Amino acid sequence: MPYGFIKHLENEGYSEETVKSYEKIIVQFFSFIQSTYPGSKEPFQISSTDIKNYLEEQLNNEKTISTINKELAILKTLFNYLWEIDKVPVDPAVKIKRFKVKNLPKVDVTFEELEELLIKVLQNGEYSKLRKVIFLLATKGLKTADFRFKKEDVKESIKEDTITIQLRKRTITLVGREVTYFQEYFYETIFNGSDYVFTTKPHGEEYGGPIQVMSILNHLRAISSDYLGENVQPLTLISIRRAIAFHLYSQRHSIQAIAKKLGIEENSASNYLKYLTEGTILPKST
């Protein structure tokens, strides 16, 4: 732990449970930094942008606003301590504001609209193969962490004309035209020097590490700008997953099936849908 921070907390009278919770988040934060920058970073090299990217990733991993704000508070305590003992020249967390608690989740875009948009994106001759594949997989309900699969996780079946991708908590299968678009991008990455299919290359680095949340969001924002217009909220992985969850729910899929589809725990799916569907009228079953 950086420069005796845990010992400092203990000396300040923090409870054992609180100290453990602080340590868990700080380890998680520095693991994020290490995965983002192949050479990692020392505390004095960490910027406010790094912290914001970390928080944005937690948001895209569907942590609650209150949980993210607690993590921010922990990071603020850490960097204030490092600043006080002269280990960082400037506190990178001091001006970062807490996330505002938003209204209950809602479906910003429907699943049917996503299906129509996917056709347009895949047929867009000006889009890169990378942008097309990112959107294709986003419509499969991938979270940010899911995009960090490796080349060895991709299996092709010539006989069945399918591609399966092993994610952390589930497997997805591409069929038909999806296979063609994915292959066009995938084959270009084979000799790029990285184990990952999707990468983000930090400034000055020769090889990219696993893709970061802002790289994905930039592609989704470009698609939103081109097809949804300025008056519509830009697409995010969360809004796409909401659309998928609500579609499955409206089709009377079980909580277990929805959880499996999205790669989350059943209790998480149940709570998620409870808030997602409040105030939303479901179509009548036929």
C-alpha positions as CSV (number, residue, x, y, z in Angstrom):
1,M,0.0,0.0,0.0
2,P,1.5,3.4,-1.0
3,Y,3.8,5.0,1.5
4,G,2.2,3.6,4.7
5,F,-1.3,4.7,4.0
6,I,-2.9,1.8,5.7
7,K,-0.8,2.3,8.8
8,H,-1.9,6.0,8.7
9,L,-5.6,4.9,8.7
10,E,-5.0,2.6,11.7
11,N,-3.2,5.4,13.6
12,E,-6.2,7.7,12.8
13,G,-8.5,5.2,14.6
14,Y,-10.3,3.7,11.6
15,S,-12.0,0.4,12.3
16,E,-10.5,-2.8,11.0
17,E,-13.5,-3.3,8.7
18,T,-13.1,0.2,7.3
19,V,-9.4,-0.2,6.7
20,K,-10.1,-3.5,4.8
21,S,-12.6,-1.7,2.6
22,Y,-10.2,1.1,1.9
23,E,-7.5,-1.4,1.0
24,K,-9.7,-3.3,-1.3
25,I,-10.7,-0.2,-3.4
26,I,-7.1,1.1,-3.5
27,V,-5.8,-2.3,-4.8
28,Q,-8.6,-2.3,-7.3
29,F,-7.7,1.2,-8.5
30,F,-4.0,0.5,-8.9
31,S,-4.8,-2.8,-10.8
32,F,-6.8,-0.6,-13.2
33,I,-3.9,1.8,-13.6
34,Q,-1.5,-1.2,-14.2
35,S,-3.9,-2.7,-16.8
36,T,-4.2,0.7,-18.5
37,Y,-0.5,1.5,-18.7
38,P,1.8,-1.5,-19.5
39,G,4.6,0.1,-17.5
40,S,2.1,1.2,-14.7
41,K,2.4,4.5,-13.0
42,E,3.8,5.9,-9.8
43,P,1.4,7.8,-7.6
44,F,3.0,11.2,-8.6
45,Q,2.3,10.3,-12.3
46,I,-1.4,9.7,-11.8
47,S,-3.7,12.4,-13.2
48,S,-7.3,13.4,-12.5
49,T,-8.1,11.9,-15.9
50,D,-6.9,8.5,-14.7
51,I,-9.2,8.7,-11.7
52,K,-12.1,9.8,-13.8
53,N,-11.5,7.0,-16.2
54,Y,-11.5,4.5,-13.3
55,L,-14.8,5.9,-12.0
56,E,-16.3,5.8,-15.5
57,E,-15.4,2.2,-15.7
58,Q,-17.1,1.4,-12.4
59,L,-20.2,3.2,-13.7
60,N,-20.1,1.0,-16.9
61,N,-19.7,-2.0,-14.7
62,E,-23.1,-1.0,-13.3
63,K,-22.0,-0.1,-9.8
64,T,-24.5,2.2,-8.1
65,I,-23.8,5.9,-7.8
66,S,-23.5,5.7,-4.1
67,T,-20.9,2.9,-4.3
68,I,-18.9,4.9,-6.9
69,N,-19.0,8.0,-4.7
70,K,-17.7,6.0,-1.8
71,E,-14.8,4.8,-3.9
72,L,-14.1,8.4,-4.9
73,A,-14.1,9.4,-1.2
74,I,-11.5,6.7,-0.5
75,L,-9.3,7.9,-3.4
76,K,-9.6,11.4,-2.2
77,T,-8.4,10.4,1.2
78,L,-5.5,8.5,-0.3
79,F,-4.3,11.3,-2.5
80,N,-4.8,13.9,0.2
81,Y,-2.5,11.8,2.4
82,L,0.1,11.5,-0.4
83,W,0.0,15.2,-0.9
84,E,0.4,16.0,2.7
85,I,3.6,13.8,2.9
86,D,4.9,15.3,-0.3
87,K,4.7,12.2,-2.4
88,V,2.6,13.9,-5.1
89,P,3.1,17.5,-6.2
90,V,-0.6,18.1,-6.8
91,D,-3.6,16.2,-5.5
92,P,-5.3,14.8,-8.6
93,A,-8.5,14.0,-6.8
94,V,-9.2,17.2,-5.0
95,K,-11.3,18.8,-7.8
96,I,-13.2,15.7,-8.9
97,K,-16.9,16.1,-8.0
98,R,-19.1,13.4,-6.7
99,F,-21.6,11.8,-9.1
100,K,-25.1,13.2,-8.8
101,V,-27.8,10.7,-8.0
102,K,-29.9,10.4,-11.1
103,N,-33.5,9.4,-11.6
104,L,-34.4,5.8,-11.8
105,P,-32.9,4.0,-14.8
106,K,-34.9,4.1,-18.0
107,V,-34.7,2.7,-21.4
108,D,-33.1,5.4,-23.6
109,V,-33.2,3.3,-26.8
110,T,-35.3,0.2,-27.6
111,F,-33.9,-3.1,-28.6
112,E,-35.7,-2.8,-32.0
113,E,-34.0,0.5,-32.6
114,L,-30.7,-1.0,-31.8
115,E,-31.3,-3.8,-34.3
116,E,-32.1,-1.3,-37.0
117,L,-29.1,0.8,-36.1
118,L,-26.8,-2.2,-36.2
119,I,-27.7,-2.7,-39.9
120,K,-26.8,0.9,-40.7
121,V,-23.5,0.8,-38.7
122,L,-22.3,-2.4,-40.4
123,Q,-23.1,-1.0,-43.8
124,N,-21.5,2.3,-43.2
125,G,-18.6,2.5,-45.7
126,E,-16.8,5.3,-43.7
127,Y,-16.7,3.4,-40.4
128,S,-13.6,1.5,-39.4
129,K,-13.8,-2.3,-38.9
130,L,-13.1,-1.6,-35.2
131,R,-16.1,0.7,-34.8
132,K,-18.4,-1.8,-36.5
133,V,-17.3,-4.7,-34.3
134,I,-17.4,-2.7,-31.1
135,F,-21.0,-1.8,-31.8
136,L,-21.8,-5.4,-32.9
137,L,-20.6,-6.8,-29.6
138,A,-22.2,-4.0,-27.6
139,T,-25.5,-5.1,-29.0
140,K,-24.7,-8.5,-27.5
141,G,-24.8,-6.9,-24.0
142,L,-21.1,-6.7,-23.3
143,K,-19.8,-4.6,-20.4
144,T,-16.4,-2.8,-20.5
145,A,-14.7,-5.7,-18.8
146,D,-16.2,-8.1,-21.3
147,F,-14.4,-6.4,-24.2
148,R,-11.0,-7.3,-22.6
149,F,-11.0,-10.9,-23.9
150,K,-7.9,-12.3,-25.5
151,K,-7.3,-13.8,-28.9
152,E,-7.1,-17.2,-27.4
153,D,-10.6,-16.8,-26.2
154,V,-11.9,-16.7,-29.8
155,K,-12.8,-20.0,-31.4
156,E,-13.9,-20.4,-35.0
157,S,-15.9,-23.3,-36.4
158,I,-15.6,-23.5,-40.2
159,K,-18.1,-26.4,-40.3
160,E,-20.8,-24.5,-38.4
161,D,-19.8,-21.0,-39.7
162,T,-19.8,-19.6,-36.2
163,I,-17.4,-17.8,-33.9
164,T,-17.6,-18.3,-30.1
165,I,-16.0,-15.8,-27.7
166,Q,-15.4,-16.9,-24.1
167,L,-16.0,-14.0,-21.7
168,R,-15.4,-14.1,-18.0
169,K,-18.9,-15.2,-17.1
170,R,-20.5,-16.3,-20.3
171,T,-19.9,-17.3,-23.9
172,I,-21.4,-15.5,-26.9
173,T,-21.8,-16.9,-30.4
174,L,-21.6,-15.0,-33.6
175,V,-23.4,-16.3,-36.7
176,G,-24.0,-15.4,-40.3
177,R,-22.9,-11.9,-41.3
178,E,-21.7,-11.3,-37.7
179,V,-18.9,-13.8,-38.4
180,T,-17.8,-12.0,-41.5
181,Y,-17.6,-8.5,-39.9
182,F,-15.8,-9.9,-36.8
183,Q,-13.3,-11.9,-38.9
184,E,-12.4,-8.8,-41.0
185,Y,-11.4,-7.0,-37.9
186,F,-10.0,-9.9,-36.0
187,Y,-7.5,-11.0,-38.7
188,E,-6.0,-7.6,-38.7
189,T,-5.2,-7.8,-35.0
190,I,-3.4,-11.2,-35.0
191,F,0.1,-9.7,-35.5
192,N,-0.3,-6.4,-33.6
193,G,1.9,-7.5,-30.7
194,S,-1.0,-7.7,-28.1
195,D,-2.7,-10.7,-26.6
196,Y,-6.0,-8.7,-26.5
197,V,-8.4,-8.4,-29.4
198,F,-9.3,-4.8,-28.4
199,T,-6.6,-2.5,-27.2
200,T,-6.0,1.0,-26.1
201,K,-2.5,2.3,-26.8
202,P,-1.4,4.9,-24.2
203,H,0.6,7.8,-25.5
204,G,4.2,6.9,-26.2
205,E,3.6,3.1,-25.8
206,E,4.5,0.7,-28.6
207,Y,1.9,-1.9,-27.7
208,G,-1.6,-1.4,-26.5
209,G,-3.1,-2.8,-23.3
210,P,-6.7,-4.0,-22.9
211,I,-9.2,-1.5,-24.2
212,Q,-10.3,1.2,-21.8
213,V,-13.8,2.5,-21.3
214,M,-13.2,5.9,-23.0
215,S,-12.1,4.2,-26.2
216,I,-15.4,2.3,-26.4
217,L,-17.5,5.3,-25.4
218,N,-15.9,7.4,-28.1
219,H,-17.0,5.0,-30.8
220,L,-20.6,4.9,-29.3
221,R,-20.7,8.7,-29.2
222,A,-19.7,8.9,-32.8
223,I,-22.4,6.5,-33.8
224,S,-24.9,8.4,-31.7
225,S,-24.0,11.7,-33.3
226,D,-24.3,10.3,-36.8
227,Y,-27.6,8.5,-36.4
228,L,-29.4,9.7,-33.3
229,G,-28.9,13.4,-33.5
230,E,-27.9,16.0,-30.9
231,N,-31.1,16.0,-28.9
232,V,-30.7,12.3,-27.9
233,Q,-28.5,11.1,-25.1
234,P,-25.4,9.3,-26.6
235,L,-25.4,5.5,-26.4
236,T,-23.5,3.9,-23.7
237,L,-22.9,0.2,-22.8
238,I,-25.3,0.7,-19.9
239,S,-28.1,2.1,-22.1
240,I,-27.7,-0.8,-24.6
241,R,-27.7,-3.4,-21.8
242,R,-30.9,-1.7,-20.4
243,A,-32.5,-2.1,-23.8
244,I,-31.6,-5.8,-24.0
245,A,-32.8,-6.4,-20.4
246,F,-36.1,-4.7,-20.9
247,H,-36.7,-6.5,-24.3
248,L,-36.1,-9.9,-22.7
249,Y,-38.3,-8.9,-19.7
250,S,-41.1,-7.7,-22.0
251,Q,-40.9,-11.1,-23.9
252,R,-41.5,-12.8,-20.5
253,H,-38.0,-14.3,-20.2
254,S,-37.2,-15.5,-16.7
255,I,-34.9,-13.6,-14.3
256,Q,-32.5,-16.5,-14.6
257,A,-32.4,-16.3,-18.4
258,I,-31.8,-12.5,-18.3
259,A,-29.0,-12.8,-15.8
260,K,-27.3,-15.5,-17.9
261,K,-27.7,-13.3,-21.1
262,L,-26.1,-10.3,-19.4
263,G,-23.5,-12.2,-17.4
264,I,-24.7,-11.0,-14.0
265,E,-26.0,-12.6,-10.8
266,E,-29.8,-13.4,-10.6
267,N,-30.3,-11.1,-7.6
268,S,-28.6,-8.2,-9.5
269,A,-30.9,-8.9,-12.5
270,S,-33.9,-8.9,-10.3
271,N,-33.1,-5.6,-8.6
272,Y,-32.0,-4.0,-11.9
273,L,-35.3,-4.9,-13.6
274,K,-37.3,-3.8,-10.6
275,Y,-36.1,-0.2,-10.9
276,L,-35.9,-0.3,-14.7
277,T,-39.5,-1.2,-15.2
278,E,-41.1,1.1,-12.7
279,G,-43.4,3.4,-14.5
280,T,-42.9,1.6,-17.8
281,I,-45.9,-0.1,-19.3
282,L,-45.1,-3.6,-20.6
283,P,-46.8,-4.9,-23.7
284,K,-49.6,-7.4,-23.2
285,S,-48.6,-11.0,-23.8
286,T,-50.1,-12.6,-26.9
